[in-house]
C-alpha cells in the first residue's frame, strides 16, 4: 500500500473512493504526469530549437496544470460531486492525449519527449479507468 492509498483509507469518508479500484492509482498517475510534464517543458526550453517546440512546451505546461488539479479533486473524499469529477477527468484525458501526441512527434530525437508521452498515456489510462467507475459511486 502506498501513501495515497493509506491516506484515503484513513479519511473518515473514504468508503466510496478508497474502495474504488484504480482511484489511488489515478491520483499517483496524475502526480507523476505533473512532474514529468514540467520537466519535459523545461528540457524543451533547454533544447537548441526551443522556438520550434513552443507547442510542446505549452501542452506540457497545460497538461501539468490540469493533472495537478485532477489529483487535487480526486484526493478530496468528502462529498464529491460526480459531475465535477467527470468534467475534470475529461479535461485531464484531453490534456494527456494532446500532450502525448505532441511529444510523440518529437520522441525519436528527444528522450524527454518519449518519456513524457509514455507517462501521459499512463495517466490517460488511469483516468479512463476511474471515469468508467464513477457512475457506480454514490455521488450527487
C-alpha angles and dihedrals in degrees: 000000000000127000094264092055090046094052092046089051090049093052113104090228098042100118099099100039103032091050093049108100112239097017096112090040090056091052090049092047091051093050092048089050091052092057097041094047092049091050092046090052090051091048090050090053089052093053118102089240099049092141090062089050097055093112091049092049091049093049092046091054094043091049092049092051094047094045089050091052090046093052089049094052093044089052093059105090100174112101100325118192112233092212092057094045091047092051092047092048089050090052090048092050091050092048093047093049093048093046093045092050092050094045090048088060089061099033097101092061102029123049092196090061092049091053092045093051090050093051092046089054091050090051091047091055093045092052091047089053093053092043089056090055100045097091089057091056116091100240135136 
